[in-house]
Amino acid sequence: MNITINGNTEIYCIYGHPVKHSKSPIFQTFLFQKYGINAIYIPFEIKPENIKDAINAIRIFNIKGTNITVPHKESVISYLDDLSDEVKTIKAVNTIKNIDGKLYGYNTDWYGFYESIKRNLKENKIKTALVIGAGGSTRAIIFGLIRLNVDHIIITNRTVSKAEEIKNDFINLHKEISVIPLEEINKCLLDVDIIINTTSVGLKDDGVDLFDYDNISSNQIIFDVIYKETKLIKKAQEKGCEYLTGHDMLIYQGIKAFEIWTDIYPNEESIFHIRKLISH
């Protein structure tokens, strides 16, 4: 793809730590070119202690839009000027839009998860969900599960207090939310229709497993937000489970971010090309 940079080129970017593995620059650049938008998209490695300055840099350099990934999704909120309704509930931001120096925070992760489920699974099969983790992605996925009308949501995490905090933030939207410590996961493992990993466990092949993956059942759905074949996904394949990686979640959260920035929702042909681009 040829990129022509001139005095009118707009800047978009992603902030994260780490961020080099992100595939967002690949498909956002494709979309800018597909729809004739004079823009570039750059990954920036931002350490947590520098996030305040990095947010201010959006204003200084007139960066038009920014994606936010781990570990900044929650910490950026206090530096923004306004928040969308879903962010006020989820309390995590993954997309920022700069309008004349005023920064607006959005969350499109929930939409990415929601569309991934709607397009790939019969969502009415999901009555009970087990969500592993207690970060920004966890909050987005719980928001998506509520939109999918799941009956019961169980949150499990090593630090139980963080899971309890999320439960308390969502309890007014959904009464059937419970919390268990991660070490007690086997007590409910076979009672859930879908197991969702929202942690970074699995990003590295040599990492410690979240639980004994042999205990999952073939009639369960396995969802891992990481968009590669993790050990959890490989075990799901071995067991004959329905499974989804974070691949489609990545695509649809990015498409929604693109729409927020440009008022353009990419067509199905564009989505098909994006899927090919980031599958390598």
C-alpha positions in Angstrom: 0.0 0.0 0.0 1.3 3.4 -1.0 1.1 6.2 1.6 1.5 9.9 0.5 2.2 12.2 3.4 1.8 15.9 3.0 0.8 19.0 5.0 -2.8 17.8 5.3 -2.1 14.3 6.6 -3.9 13.6 9.8 -2.4 11.5 12.6 -4.1 8.6 14.4 -2.3 6.2 16.8 -2.5 3.6 19.4 -1.0 3.9 23.0 0.0 0.7 24.8 2.7 -1.0 26.8 3.6 -3.3 25.1 2.2 -2.3 21.7 4.5 -3.7 19.0 2.3 -6.8 18.6 -0.8 -4.7 17.8 -2.4 -5.3 14.4 -4.5 -2.1 14.6 -2.0 -0.1 12.5 -2.3 -2.7 9.6 -6.0 -2.6 9.2 -6.7 1.1 10.2 -4.1 2.1 7.5 -6.0 -0.1 5.1 -9.3 1.6 5.9 -7.9 5.1 5.6 -6.6 4.2 2.1 -9.8 2.3 1.2 -12.0 5.3 1.9 -9.6 8.0 0.6 -8.7 9.5 3.9 -5.4 11.3 4.1 -4.1 9.9 7.4 -1.5 7.7 9.0 -1.8 5.4 12.0 1.2 4.9 14.4 1.9 2.7 17.4 3.3 4.4 20.4 4.9 2.6 23.3 3.8 4.5 26.4 4.9 3.5 29.9 2.2 3.9 32.6 4.1 6.7 34.3 3.9 8.8 31.1 0.3 8.4 30.2 -0.8 11.9 31.5 1.8 13.5 29.2 0.9 11.2 26.4 -2.8 12.2 26.6 -1.8 15.9 26.6 0.3 15.2 23.5 -2.9 14.3 21.6 -3.9 18.0 22.0 -0.5 19.4 21.4 0.1 17.5 18.2 -3.5 17.6 17.1 -3.7 13.8 16.9 -7.3 13.2 15.6 -7.9 9.8 17.1 -6.2 7.4 19.5 -6.8 3.7 20.4 -5.9 2.8 24.0 -4.8 -0.7 24.9 -3.3 -2.4 28.0 -2.5 -1.2 30.6 -4.0 2.3 30.0 -7.7 1.7 29.4 -8.7 2.8 32.9 -6.0 5.3 33.8 -6.7 7.6 30.8 -10.2 8.4 32.0 -9.2 11.1 34.4 -7.4 13.0 31.7 -10.2 13.2 29.2 -12.8 16.0 28.8 -15.9 13.9 28.2 -17.0 10.3 28.3 -19.6 8.3 26.3 -22.5 6.6 28.2 -21.0 3.2 27.9 -17.6 4.4 29.4 -19.5 5.7 32.4 -20.6 2.2 33.0 -17.6 0.2 31.8 -15.1 2.6 33.3 -12.6 1.8 30.6 -11.6 3.6 27.4 -10.1 2.2 24.3 -10.9 5.0 21.8 -10.3 8.7 22.0 -11.6 11.3 19.5 -10.1 14.8 19.4 -12.5 17.5 18.4 -10.8 20.9 18.5 -8.6 20.0 21.4 -11.4 18.4 23.4 -10.9 14.7 24.1 -13.9 12.4 24.1 -13.5 8.8 25.5 -15.4 5.8 24.1 -15.3 2.1 24.5 -15.7 -0.1 21.4 -14.3 -3.3 23.0 -17.8 -4.3 24.2 -19.1 -3.8 20.6 -16.2 -6.0 19.3 -17.1 -8.8 21.7 -20.9 -8.4 21.0 -20.5 -8.5 17.2 -18.1 -11.4 17.5 -20.6 -13.5 19.4 -23.6 -12.4 17.3 -21.9 -13.2 14.0 -20.3 -16.5 15.0 -22.5 -18.1 17.6 -26.1 -18.7 18.4 -26.1 -16.3 21.4 -29.3 -17.9 22.9 -27.1 -20.9 23.7 -25.3 -18.7 26.3 -27.2 -18.7 29.6 -24.3 -18.7 32.0 -20.9 -17.1 31.4 -17.7 -17.4 33.3 -15.4 -14.4 32.9 -11.7 -14.8 34.0 -10.0 -11.5 34.8 -10.8 -8.1 36.3 -9.4 -5.5 34.0 -10.7 -3.1 31.4 -11.5 -5.9 28.9 -13.4 -7.7 31.6 -15.7 -4.7 32.1 -16.3 -4.4 28.3 -17.1 -8.1 28.0 -19.6 -8.0 30.9 -21.3 -5.0 29.3 -21.5 -7.1 26.0 -22.8 -10.2 27.9 -25.6 -8.0 29.4 -26.5 -6.8 25.9 -26.6 -10.4 24.9 -29.2 -11.1 27.6 -27.0 -13.7 29.4 -28.8 -15.0 32.6 -25.9 -15.4 35.0 -22.4 -14.0 34.9 -19.6 -15.3 37.1 -16.4 -13.3 37.5 -13.3 -15.1 38.7 -9.9 -13.5 39.5 -6.8 -14.0 41.6 -7.5 -10.7 43.4 -11.1 -11.1 44.5 -11.5 -7.5 45.5 -11.0 -6.3 41.9 -13.7 -8.7 40.7 -16.0 -7.6 43.5 -15.5 -4.0 42.4 -16.6 -4.9 38.9 -19.6 -6.8 40.2 -20.7 -3.7 42.3 -20.3 -1.4 39.2 -22.6 -3.6 37.1 -25.1 -4.9 39.7 -27.7 -2.2 38.9 -27.7 -3.3 35.3 -27.7 -7.1 35.9 -28.7 -8.6 39.2 -27.3 -12.1 38.5 -23.5 -11.5 38.9 -21.4 -13.5 41.3 -17.7 -13.7 42.1 -15.4 -16.6 43.0 -11.7 -16.8 43.6 -9.7 -18.2 40.7 -8.4 -21.1 42.8 -12.1 -22.2 43.2 -12.9 -22.2 39.5 -13.5 -25.9 39.4 -16.6 -25.4 41.5 -18.5 -23.8 38.7 -16.5 -24.8 35.6 -18.9 -27.3 34.2 -22.0 -25.3 35.1 -21.3 -22.5 32.5 -22.0 -22.3 28.8 -19.1 -20.1 27.9 -15.6 -19.5 29.5 -14.1 -16.2 28.6 -10.4 -15.4 29.2 -9.9 -11.6 29.4 -6.4 -11.8 30.9 -3.0 -11.6 29.1 -2.3 -15.2 30.1 -1.6 -17.1 26.9 0.1 -14.2 25.2 3.4 -16.0 25.9 3.5 -19.7 25.1 5.5 -20.5 28.2 3.1 -18.8 30.6 1.3 -20.5 33.5 -2.2 -21.8 32.7 -5.2 -20.2 34.3 -6.6 -23.5 35.5 -6.5 -27.2 34.4 -7.7 -26.9 30.8 -8.4 -30.6 30.7 -11.5 -29.9 32.8 -13.4 -28.0 30.1 -16.2 -29.9 28.4 -16.9 -30.4 24.7 -20.3 -28.7 25.0 -18.8 -25.4 26.2 -17.8 -22.4 24.2 -14.3 -21.0 24.8 -13.5 -17.4 24.1 -10.0 -15.9 24.5 -9.5 -12.2 24.0 -6.0 -12.9 22.8 -6.0 -13.1 19.0 -3.7 -16.0 18.5 -4.0 -19.7 19.3 -3.3 -19.9 23.0 -3.0 -23.1 25.0 -6.6 -22.6 26.1 -7.8 -22.4 22.5 -5.7 -25.4 21.5 -7.3 -27.4 24.3 -10.7 -26.3 23.1 -9.9 -27.6 19.6 -8.7 -30.8 21.1 -11.9 -31.2 23.1 -14.1 -30.4 20.1 -15.5 -27.2 21.7 -16.9 -24.2 19.8 -14.3 -21.5 20.3 -13.4 -17.9 19.3 -10.1 -16.1 19.6 -10.0 -12.3 20.0 -9.6 -12.0 16.2 -13.1 -10.9 15.4 -13.4 -8.8 18.6 -10.3 -7.0 17.4 -11.8 -6.4 14.0 -15.1 -5.1 15.1 -13.8 -2.9 17.9 -11.5 -1.3 15.4 -14.3 -0.9 12.8 -16.4 0.9 15.5 -13.4 3.1 16.4 -13.0 4.0 12.7 -16.7 4.9 12.5 -16.4 7.1 15.6 -13.4 9.0 14.0 -14.7 9.2 10.4 -18.5 8.6 10.5 -17.9 5.7 8.0 -18.8 2.1 8.9 -16.8 -0.1 6.6 -18.7 -2.4 4.3 -18.5 -6.2 4.3 -15.9 -6.3 1.5 -13.6 -4.1 3.6 -14.2 -6.4 6.6 -13.3 -9.4 4.5 -10.0 -7.8 3.4 -9.2 -6.8 7.0 -9.7 -10.4 8.1 -7.2 -11.5 5.5 -4.7 -8.8 6.4 -4.5 -9.6 10.0 -4.7 -13.4 9.7 -1.0 -13.7 8.9 
